[in-house]
Amino acid sequence: MNSLFVFTDILKSLARIESQVANLNNTFTSVEPRTPIDDALVDQFLAKAAELLTAANNLKTIVYDPNANPPA
C-alpha cells in the first residue's frame, strides 16, 4: 500500500485547491471584478486541471509489471 500516502497527500492538496477556488468565487462575486489577467490565470488553471484529469485517468490503464525497472 505504498500508494496510500500519495493518495492522502493528493486529497489534502485537492481540498486546499477547492478552498482557494471558493475564495476566488467569493472575491469575484462580492469583493472585486475579474480582470483580463484573472481570466488568463483561470485559463491556465483550467489547462492544468485538464492535464491532471488526463494523467489521473491514465493511472487506471497502468498494468503492473514486477520486472519493470523503476524510474531513476
Helices and strands as residue ranges (DSSP letters): H 3-26, I 27-31, H 36-59
